[in-house]
Amino acid sequence: MEEKDRVSITIDDKTDILDLLAKVLVSGTKILLKRGIEKNYLTISQEIAGVKGKLELSETVKRGILKKQRTFCTMDEFSSNILSNQLLVSTFYRLINTQDLDPSLKGELKRLIWMFSGIQPIEIQNSHFRQVRLHRNNKFYGFLLNVCQLIYENSLPTEKPGEWRFIDFMRDEQKMNKLFETFLLNFYRKHLIGWQVSSPAITWQLIPEDEKAIEHLPRMLTDITLERQDEKIIIDAKYYRQTMTENFERQKIHSGNLYQIFSYLINQRGGDEKTRKTRGILLYPTIDEEYDLHYMFEEHPIQIKTVNLNQHWRGIEKRLVGVVGK
């Protein structure tokens, strides 16, 4: 079982996205503390009494501290004050100073900070999350740091120094589209046995006049491609506030989406039967109405489908597996 599956929380109808993320972080951190937080060797240089580690003679003489029986030394120290823990603690402080977070959650975060004694908060930068090296012994940090990064990327400082405001990314159609696409990709990787699940680029079947013309072709990257020995499916994930466009009071499929799936199907064709019969699916979250539309373009089935994310997880799972079925 994935480590993140062990993080359980209770929510109610009043829980917003900020409270939800904070609850996940609190619950996950409690599991982490039971296991023991990560420690590693850090190289530190400091002035000490006596000698320890490597004596930095020139710096010691420069400081003029020998007469006080003190030296400046460099040594390795086994410490918990490392980047992964600093990011957690820094996110706790940010949440405590974020507007509209439930006061009870702020209290829980303050208690967690006490349990991370000796860990110094830092000024978080996006690059910090890429610097953490995950391995078998600390892989649970990966999930918690993903939550921390989501909070970091969606919080802005207010006019009051040290105070933050969380931006509800659910109102950002572009971010939600990326989230929906990544969710579907990982869902199919986890649930479809016997399929190769990837997000490959498709080469344009255009013959350029020269190399310069090639440079100006846009990259054609599929959202989700499912492939096995005798079958291939390309899924294009689309997230909109409205599934269809309205034209003369009639609901129509977004024309740009159809052009895109056509382009994928045509340009992925090879010499084998599988690519000539590749199925294309436009998959949307359900907004007002469920859609399950089927068309044919030559030998390519093209389907427009929706999934209702506002239901029990088993229903979502059943629907997404069924989307791949005929």
N, C-alpha and C positions, 0 to 999 in steps of 0.2 A: 504494500500500500504506500502511495506517495505520502511523504511527511506532511504535506499541507492538508491532507485529508483528515488528519488527527486533530486539527484545530476546529473546535466546535464552539458556536456562540448561540445565544438566544436573542432574537430580535422581536420587535413589536411593530405595529402599524405606524408608529411615530418615528421610527428610526430612519434618519436620512443617511446619505452616502458617507458623510464625514464621520458620524457616530459609528457606522458599520465598519469603516476602515480602522477606526481607533479600537473597536471591540476585537476585531481580528488580530490586531497588533498586540493588544493586552493579553488575549488568550494564548497566542503563539509564544509570546515572551515568557509566560509562566511555564509553558512546557520546556522552553529552552533553559530556564533557571533550574528546573528539576534535574536536567541532564548535566548541567554545568556549562558555564559560558566558555567560549574559546579563549585560549591564551597562546602567546607565542613569544619568541625572543626578540627583544628590541635593543638596538644599539643606542646607548645613551652616553653623553659626555657631561661630566659635572665635577664640581669642586668637592672633595671629600677629605676626611681626616685619615691620614695614612695613605696606603697605596692599595688599589684594587683594579684588576683588569690590566689594561695597557696604560702605562704612565705617559702622559703627553708632556714631555720635559720642557719644550720651548714655551708652551702655554703656561706651564707652572711657573717658570722663571719670569715670564712676561707679567704675570699677575702678582709676583712678589709674595707668595704665600708660604714659601718653604720655612721661613722663620716661625710661622704659626703651626708648623708641623702638619700642613695641609698640602694636597696635591690636586692637579687637574687630571682626571683619568677617563678613559673610554672603556666601557664594559658592556657585556650582554646581560640583559635582565629579563627574566621570564615574567611577562606582564599580561594583564587583561586589557590594558589601555591600547588596544589595537583598532584599526580602521573599522572593522565590522561592528564592534561594540560601540565605537564612537558615533557611527551613523545611527544606531538604534537610540542611544541616549540623546543625541541631537534632535532626532525626530520627536522623542518624548517631550523635550522642551518646546519644540515648535508647536506641537499639538496643545500643550498646556496654555500657550499664548495665542491660540487661534480662536477667533470669534465663533460663537454659536455652538461650540462643542459642549456636550452634556457635562454639567459640573461633577457628576459622580464619576465619569470617565477621567476627568482631570485629576480627581482624587486618586484613582487607581494608578494613573501614570506617575504621579508624584511618589507613590509608595514604591513603584518599580525602580525609579531613579535611585532611591536609597539602597536598593539591592545591587546596584551597579557602582558600588563605592570605588573611587579611584579612577574612574573613567572620565576623561575630559571631553566636554562637547566641542564640536568644531563647526566652522562655517561651511555648510554642505555645498558641494558643487556636483554637477551631474557626472563629472569624470570620476568622482570617488566611487560610484557604484560599479564602474568597470574595473577598478583597481582591486576589488576584493576577489581573492582566489578561492574558489569553492572546490572541495574534495569530499571524499566519502565521510570523513569525520565531522565536517561542518556544513553539510549540504542543506540542513534545515534553515540556515541563515539565508539561503537563496530566496526562499519564499518570503521571509520577514523583510528582507531588503527590497524585494519587489514592491511590497506594500509601502515601505518607507519612500521609495522613489516615486510612487504614484502620488503620495501626499506632498512630497517636495515639488513635483512638477505642476501641481495644481493648487499651490498656495502662493499668495502675493502679500507683500508687506502693506500695512495700512498707513495712514498718516501718523499714527501714534507709534513712536519708536519701540521696537521689540514685539509688536503685535502683528498677527497674520490673519488673512482672510482666505478661506478655502473656496476655490472656484469649482462649481459642480460641473465636472466634465461631461455629465450625461446630456448637457445642453449643447455640447460641441459635437456637431454631426460628423466632423472629420475624425475626431478622436474615437467616437463611438463606432464608426465604421471600421477603424483599425482594430478596436477591441473585439468586435463581432467577428471579423475575419480571422483573427488569431485564435479566438475561442473555437471556431469551427475547425480550423486546421489541427489544433491540439486534440479536440474531441475525436476526430476521425483517426488520428494517429493512435489514440488510446483504445478505440473501440472496434476498428475494422481489422480483423485478423485475416491475413492472406492478401492484403492490399498494400501496395507501396504508396505512401501518402507524402506528398511534397508540394513545393511551390516553385516549379521550374520556370525559366525564361523560354519563350518561344522565338525562334528565328523567323524573321520576315521572309516570305517567299517572293522577294523582289530582286531583280537583277540590276544592280547599280552600274552607272556608266564608268565610275572611277571610285577610288578609295575615299575621296572626300565626301562623296554622296553617302557612303556607308555611315560616316561619323554623325550624320544628321538624323539618322533613323532613331526614333524613341525606343526605349527598352520595353519589351512586351513580357510582363511578369504575371503569371497566373496566380490567383489567390490560393486555390486548392486544386491539385491534380491527383486523382485516384487511379491507380493502374494495377492491373494484374495480367496474367498471361493472355487472356482472350477479351479483355474489356478495358476501356479507358473512359474516365469521366472528368470533365473540367467544371468546377463549381466556382462561380463568381459571386462573392458575398457582397450584398448591398444593404446599407443602413440609411433609411430616410425617415423623416417625420411623417411622410405620407408614402405608402407603398407605390401607388400609381399617380400619374399626372391626370389632371382633369382637362378635357377638351370637348367643348360644346356639351357640358354636363355629363360626359361619359368618361369612365375610368380607362386610361390607356397606360400601357407599359412604357417606362422611360425609354425613349428611342436610343439614347446614347448607350444604355445597357445592352440593348439588342445588337447594336453595331459592334460593341466590344466582344460579346460572346461569339458573334459571327466571325470576327477577325481571329479569335483564338482557334476556332474550329478549322477555318480555311488554312491558316498558316501552320498548324501543327500536323497537317496531313503528310504522310510519308507513303512508302510503297506498299505497306501492309494493310490488311483488311481492318485491323483494329483502329487505326487512325482515320480510315475512311468512314467508320461508323461511331466515332467518338461522340459521347453524349455531352451536351452542354446544359448546365443548370444555373439559372439565376435564383439565388436564395435570399429572401428578405425576412426580417422579423415581422410578425403579424402586427398591424396597426389597428385598423378598423374591421378588416375582413380577411378571411383565409382564402388563399389562391392556390390552385393546383391545375395549371394550364399546360397543355401538351401540343407541340407542333412538330413538323418534320421539315428539314431542309436537306434535300437529296437523301442521303442515307443517315444523316445526323438527327437524332431526336433532340429537340430543344424544349426545356421545361421551365416554367415559372412557378416557384413554390415559396411558401411561407412557413415559418415556425413560430408558434406562440410561446414566447419566453416567460409569459405571465401564468405559469402553471407549475405543477409539481415536477421535480426533476425527472422522475420516471417517464412522464409524458413528453418532456423535451427529448430525452434519450430515444424513446420509441419513434418519435417523429423524425429525428435526424438520421437514424439508421434506416427508416423507411424511405427517406428522400433518395438514398442511394439505390434502394431496391426499385424494381420496375414499377 
